[in-house]
Amino acid sequence: MFLTEVKTGRTYDNNELLKFDALAMKPSWANPCLTGYEVKVSRSDFMQDQKWPGYMAYCNKFSFVCPKGLIQKEELPEEVGLIWYYPDTGALRTIRPAKHRLVEIPSDIYQYMLMSRIDPDRHPFFGSRREMLEAYVEDRVNRKSLGKEVGSKLANELYEARKQLDENQWEYNNLKSESELMGTVRTVLAEYGIRIYKYNDWQSQIRQRMTTGVNPQMIKLLNEVTENAEKLKMMVEPKEDAI
């Protein structure tokens, strides 16, 4: 939980009242920890502040937050942390982490934090309810704008995905039709003695069949018969030397 402008007790009749610029509470039953922050924006404010050591009794960790270089860690006790703010980038850098101290935290500060949390006119991150409502309205506008932008982007991506899916489906159907057609062609050619294999010369067989109109297997068989007939003729004819 992170609260801003946290008082150390009741305002009425309290001369020793202090007010943290910010106070964070770690959500842990086993190791509860309150971290206090004091923000300094000028060198004179830091040098003239004599009350900050009083914060140490109300938190387990304490850190100064300031613009880069405004406070040096050598100017602070070892247990006090230092965080630099970089105006050009908006970044925060921990120059030295605050050391954890075992402190018996007064119950008044927990009571104040609880009342700050449940006060309907005060939000822990804003100085007034108006600030909270203005931020809420701005956030709604930003969310609406972001929703339109994201929605438009998702719609375009969905359209492209559907378009790609349709193209893939068309290509799949086309390949399926060609595969079925090829199967039919194989079956028909096989009926005429032409079988398509990867390593046979089926192209020449088709060209020959289309040219002569004769089954290539019949031509091959006829050639073999003619060749065998010639061999047989040579075997049965008498040789001139024998006469």
Salt bridges, closest charged atoms under 4 A:
GLU38 OE2 - LYS40 NZ 3.13
ASP45 OD1 - LYS40 NZ 3.36
ASP49 OD2 - LYS40 NZ 2.77
ASP49 OD1 - LYS51 NZ 3.59
GLU75 OE2 - ARG43 NH2 2.35
GLU78 OE1 - LYS99 NZ 3.83
GLU134 OE2 - ARG130 NE 3.08
ASP139 OD2 - ARG143 NE 2.64
GLU227 OE2 - LYS231 NZ 3.76
GLU237 OE2 - LYS233 NZ 3.95
